[in-house]
Amino acid sequence: MERTYSSEPLERFTYHPQCDGTAVVYLHENIEKNVADAPEGEDREFWTADEAMTRTTLPFEDVEANFDALWVKAEKEATPFEERLSSVEELIDATMAVVLGEE
């Protein structure tokens, strides 16, 4: 997940169909409208949001209904493999401790 900035209002998601039948989807959470002080004295509006990107085979119409699941998928995809592996190892260690009666 990254923070994104735009001079145009941000939608909850943008959908970009690809030739292979998938779509690249940019997901936006915590969308906020802001005002920047411009040097010439005219305030400028801009928008910020948390942004995550993923690929999906879902049609446009199904993205909103599956937004939360797509967000989790995008966060997982953005997490480095070593970090994901470490989390799995911690879960295995905790499970084995329960199985062996160590916790």
Buried (B, 14 or more C-beta within 10 A) or exposed (E): BEEBEBEEEBBEBBBEEEEEEBBEBBBBBEBEEEEEEEEEEEEEEBBBBBBBBBBBEBEEEEBEEEBEEBBEBBEEEEEEEEEEEEEEEEEEEEEEEEEEEEE
